[in-house]
């Protein structure tokens, strides 16, 4: 990521630039930001966009809910032999997994119909940029369906999406440094969860609990923030109408 890998391929270099832009200046993303990857990977650029969005989702779930990225307790991580043994064991487990890409058998018409059912009237032409990869349409449909199962009310969901759009970094300094946070605990959670989610701490969670959020409510709130951040990047990169995922 520091740009020091002398043997990086052109595609790897393009992907690093895209990943960096998605963190430092996501508000400025557009289909043009995906063009260097598309020039090297063709329609595979759509796959990379989906992976990028997925990491913005899952990393926020981990950060906002304090999920430890390491299975070893902190005390054991300080012991070099134990840490090495943990890495060795994890590698042995992964070696037994079949990680090969599989053919995508998602049906385009069925995927579009699922999005239309979840989002209301959707013109198929709006999703046409994704035709080479119907699984992206399927992913959007699944996200819309999951959103409808949340315990959050529609007003809170709409508030989260507005807050994410307002907090999206427009320059690298927005994703670093110190900035004034909103006073409201929900708005503060959305703001920090968008700009630098790793900074969410126990104090912010305590304020949300005091505001009435139980464990399930916190999970759904974190999911909404992660979902909105994923969508904010995907619709810009893929040229999709923002209203497709808008909460009324």
N, C-alpha and C positions, 0 to 999 in steps of 0.2 A: 504493500500500500504506500510505502514511502518512495516508490519509484526507483528502487535500487537494484531490482532483479535484472541482471544483465541478460539473462536468457529468456525473458518473458516474450511470448509470441505476440504478434499484432493483436490477436483476438483478446488475449489476456490483458494487454495494455488498454484496449478499448473498454473491456469490462470493468477494470479498476477505475477508469475515468467515469464510467456511468455510475458505479457504486458510490464513488465519492460525491458526485453531483447529487445523487439521490439523498445524501445525508446533509450536505452543506448548502445546497440551493434547490431543494425540491419544488419550491413555488415557481421556479423558472423552467422546469422540465417541459419538454414538448416532444413530438415525434422526431424532431431534428436531433435530439439528444440520443436517440436510438439508431440513427442512420449509420454511424461508424461501425456498430455491431452488425447491423443488417448488411452492410457492404461486405463483411467477412463471413457471416453466418447465414445469410439469406433469411428465410422464414424462421430459422432457428432463433433469431433475435426475439421473437415472441415468447419462446420458451424461457430465454434469459430474463425477459421482463417479468414473467410470472414468478420465476425463482426469486428475483430481486424483491418483488412485492411480498412474497411469502416470508422472506427473512425480516422485512420491516414489520410484518405481523407477529411472527413467533418470537423474535427478539424482544418486542415490547411486552408480550405476555410474560416472558421470563423476567424482564426488568421490573415491570410494574407490580408483579406479584412476588418478587423476591425469590425466584426459583434459583437454587444454587446450580451453577453449570458443572460442578464437579461432584461426583458421587462420594468421594472421600471426605471425611470430616476435616475441618481446617487444621486440627492438631496433627493429623497424620500426613497432611500434605507437606509439612515441614521436613519430613523424613525422606531423604532422597531415595533409599531402597524401596520404601513403601510406595512412593509416587511412581517410580519406574515400574514396579510390579502392577500398579493399577493401570498404567498405560499399556503394558504388555497384555494384560487380561482383556482390556477393552478391544485391542487390536485383534486378538484371537476370536472374540465374539463377532466383530465386524467381518472378519474373513469368511465366516460361515454364512453370511447374508448374500443373497443374490441382488446386487445393486445395478444390474444392467438395465438400461432403458428398454421399455417395452412399447410395442406399437400402440398408438392411440386409436381406440375404437369408438370414441365418442361420436354420436350421430349429431350432425350440425342442426338439423331441423328440431330434434328433440331438445337439444341444449338451448336453442333460441326460444322454444316454447316454454321451457322451464323458467327462463328469465322473464318472459312476458307474463307468466302466471304469477311470479313473485313481485314484479315491479309495475304491473298494470300494462297499459298499452305501450308496446315498444316496437318501433319500426325496425324490421330486420336489417334495413340498410345501415342503421346506426352501429350494428355489430359486424358489418361486412369486413372491416379491417382484420378481424380475427378468424375469418373463414379458413385460412390454412391451418389453424390450430383450434378446433372446436372445444378442446378441453379448457381453454381460457374462458369461453362462454359458460361452460359447465361450472367452472370455479366461481364465476360471478353469480350464477344461479344458486349455488350452494351457500354462498355468503349472504345473499338476500334472504334465503329461506331460514338460515340460522338467525339472522337479525330479527326475524319475526317471532322467534321463540324466546327472546330475551325477556328478563323480568323488568327491564327499564321501560318507562313509559315513552311514548313517541316524542314528547316535548324534550325529555332528557337526551334521547338519541339525536334529535335535531340540534340540540345545544352542543353535543359532543362534536358533531360534524362541522358545525360553524366554528367552534373553537379550534379544531385542528386546522381548518383552512386559514384562519386568522394567524395561527402560531407558526405555520410552515416557514422555515428559514428561507430568506431571500438572498442572503449573503453568508459566507462562512462564519462570520462573527456571531450570527444568530444561533448557530448550533454549538457555540462554545461560550465561555465567559459567564458573567452573572447578569441577569436581567430581572426586572421587577416582575413578581408573580401576581396573578389576580388574587384578591382577598378571599373569594369564595372557594371552598375546598374542592368542589367539582371542577371549576374552571382552572384552578391551580394544577390539579391532576392532569387535566387535558393539555395544558400549556407545557408542563414539564415532560409529560409523556410523549409529546410531539417533538420538542426540541432536544432534550437529553434525558431519555427515559431512565438511564442508569442512576440518575440522581433522586429518583423517587425513594423516599425513606420511610421509616416507621412513623415519624411524626405526621407525614401526610396521610398515611393510612389511618392513624388514630383520629385525625380530623374528619375523615370520611365516615368512620364508624360513629363518631359523635353526631354526624349529620343524618344518621339512620341507615347506613349501608351495612348489611350483614355480609357473611362470607360469599354467598351467591351473588349479592348485589355488587360486591367488589370485583368478582370474577367477570360479571357481565359488563361492568363499567370499563374494566381493563380491555375486554374483548372489543367493546365499541371503539375505544381509542385506537387500538391496534388495527381494527377493520378500517376505520376512517383514514388512518395513515397509509395503509396499503392501497386503498382506493385512490387517495390523492395523488399517488405516484403513478398508478396504472392508467388512470384515465388521461393523464397528461402525456405519458409516453406512447400510449396506443391511440390517441386521438379519439377517445370515446366521449360521448356527451356527459358532463358532470351530473346532470339531473337523473341519469340512469340509476344512481345509487342514493339519490337525495331522499331524506326522510321528510315526509310532509307533516 
